[in-house]
Amino acid sequence: MRVYLDHNATSPLRDEVVEAMIRVLRGIHGNPSSAHEEGRAARAAVDRARAAVAALIGVQSDDVLFTAGATEANNTALLGLLGRCSGAAGHLVTSAAEHPSVEAPLEALERAGWRVTRVGVDSEGLLDPAQIEAAIEPETALVSILWANNETGVLQPMERIATLARERGIPIHADATQAVGKIPIDLREIPVDLLSLSAHKFNGPKGVGCLIARGDLAFESILRGGPQERGRRGGTENVAAIVGLGVACDLAQRELPDRMRDYAGLRDRLWEGIQAKIPGVRRNGSADRVLPNTLNVEFDGAAGELLLQALDVEGIAVSSGAACHSGSIEPSRVLIAMGRSPEEARGSLRFSVGCGNDTEQIDCALSLLPDRVASARQAVSA
C-alpha cells in the first residue's frame, strides 16, 4: 500500500472531476469562440465553470480570468499589472517567504528597475501587518502576499493586510494557490484585488487555474493574439480542464467544513504520533494559523533528503522544501526566512493530507517513520 502525503504538491483527481472532463472530451468539441451550436455548447461549459469559481471565491463571474495555472496567474498579476507602467518603475511590497512563481517575476521587475521590499516573517512564519504598513511608500504600486505557505501551511493575516493596502489605495495580490479549497475565502469580506489559484491543489486537473482580477483593474495581457477572456488572455480555452476546475470548485464549496475537520484530524494524529514516537522533533510554523492539512516537521540531526527517499521506498510519499541545484542540496528559503539554520532546514519534511487519506494510512506512516528517522540520523553522524 502506498500512502500519499504530498497533497500540497498536487492532489488526486476526484472521480466527479474525471467524469465531467470525459464528457467534455467526448461530447463537446467546439471552439468556445465559434458562433455555431458546437461553439455555443463549449462556451456554455466554460461559463458554468466560471460561475462555479466565482461562487467559491465570492466574486463576479467577469472577475475570473482562466489561465494555465497559478504560475501564469502570478506572472500576469505582477508583470501584467506593473508592466503597464512602462518607463515608470516604482516600488512594491512582498514577503521574504514567497513561492518561486512570485519571486521569479519579482526578480525580473528588479532587473527592470523596480524596487522590492521583502518583509520578513517571524519564527512561526507569520507576517506582522504593521511591518507591511511601514514598508509602504508613496511610490508603492502593489502589495503581493502568499496567503497560505506551500511548505509550512502558515496562514497570513490577509484581511488585515488587504485592509491596510485598500486604505492607502494600493492594489493587493494574494497568491492563494494553497488556500483555495482548504479554507473559506470570501472576497466580499476581504478586499483583495488580484488572487491566484490552481485547480490541481484541490482535486482538479493540472494545467488550469485562474487569476481573479476584480472590477476595472487594468493590466497588460501576458498572452496576446486572441479575444479570449475578454481580451485579457489570448488562446483557445482548454474547455475540459476548465470544466474540471469548475467541478472541483463545486465540490469544495459543498464539502469545505467536512474537509477542514477531517484533514485537521489526520494532521493532528500524525503530529501527535510523531511527538510520541520520535525524539528531537520540532514543528515548523504556527500551530494555530495554519492550513488544516499541512504539517512541516524538523527531525533534528536527520538528512531530510535521505529520509524522504527512504520513506518513498517504503511506500510513503512526502516532500522536502529543499531544492537540488548542481548536485548540492539547498535548504528551504522559507525555513531560512523563519530563522532556521541550513542544517535544520535540510532536516525538515512536509506532510500534507487530503482526499483519499484515512487514519489507517496515517498509522502506517507512523509505524515506519521512527526507524527511517533513526537511519537518516545515522547517515549524518557517520
C-alpha positions, 0 to 999 in steps of 0.5 A, a space after each residue: 500500500 502506498 500512502 500519499 502525503 504530498 497533497 500540497 504538491 498536487 492532489 488526486 483527481 476526484 472521480 466527479 472531476 474525471 467524469 465531467 472532463 470525459 464528457 467534455 472530451 467526448 461530447 463537446 468539441 467546439 471552439 468556445 469562440 465559434 458562433 455555431 451550436 458546437 461553439 455555443 455548447 463549449 462556451 456554455 461549459 466554460 461559463 458554468 465553470 466560471 460561475 462555479 469559481 466565482 461562487 467559491 471565491 465570492 466574486 463576479 463571474 467577469 472577475 475570473 480570468 482562466 489561465 494555465 495555472 497559478 504560475 501564469 496567474 502570478 506572472 500576469 498579476 505582477 508583470 501584467 499589472 506593473 508592466 503597464 507602467 512602462 518607463 515608470 518603475 516604482 516600488 512594491 511590497 512582498 514577503 521574504 517567504 514567497 513561492 518561486 512563481 512570485 519571486 521569479 517575476 519579482 526578480 525580473 521587475 528588479 532587473 527592470 528597475 523596480 524596487 522590492 521590499 521583502 518583509 520578513 516573517 517571524 519564527 512561526 512564519 507569520 507576517 506582522 501587518 504593521 511591518 507591511 504598513 511601514 514598508 509602504 511608500 508613496 511610490 508603492 504600486 502593489 502589495 503581493 502576499 502568499 496567503 497560505 505557505 506551500 511548505 509550512 501551511 502558515 496562514 497570513 493575516 490577509 484581511 488585515 493586510 488587504 485592509 491596510 493596502 485598500 486604505 492607502 489605495 494600493 492594489 493587493 495580490 494574494 497568491 492563494 494557490 494553497 488556500 483555495 479549497 482548504 479554507 473559506 475565502 470570501 472576497 466580499 469580506 476581504 478586499 483583495 484585488 488580484 488572487 491566484 489559484 490552481 485547480 490541481 491543489 484541490 482535486 482538479 486537473 493540472 494545467 488550469 487555474 485562474 487569476 481573479 482580477 476584480 472590477 476595472 483593474 487594468 493590466 497588460 495581457 501576458 498572452 496576446 493574439 486572441 479575444 479570449 477572456 475578454 481580451 485579457 488572455 489570448 488562446 483557445 480555452 482548454 474547455 475540459 480542464 476548465 470544466 474540471 476546475 469548475 467541478 472541483 470548485 463545486 465540490 469544495 464549496 459543498 464539502 469545505 467544513 467536512 474537509 477542514 475537520 477531517 484533514 485537521 484530524 489526520 494532521 493532528 494524529 500524525 503530529 501527535 504520533 510523531 511527538 510520541 514516537 520520535 525524539 528531537 522533533 520540532 514543528 515548523 510554523 504556527 500551530 494555530 494559523 495554519 492550513 488544516 492539512 499541512 504539517 512541516 516537521 524538523 527531525 533534528 540531526 536527520 538528512 531530510 533528503 535521505 529520509 524522504 527517499 527512504 520513506 518513498 521506498 517504503 511506500 510513503 510519499 512526502 516532500 522536502 522544501 529543499 531544492 537540488 541545484 548542481 548536485 548540492 542540496 539547498 535548504 528551504 528559503 522559507 525555513 531560512 526566512 523563519 530563522 532556521 539554520 541550513 542544517 535544520 532546514 535540510 532536516 525538515 519534511 512536509 506532510 500534507 493530507 487530503 482526499 483519499 487519506 484515512 487514519 489507517 494510512 496515517 498509522 502506517 506512516 507512523 509505524 515506519 517513520 521512527 526507524 527511517 528517522 533513526 537511519 537518516 540520523 545515522 547517515 549524518 553522524 557517520 
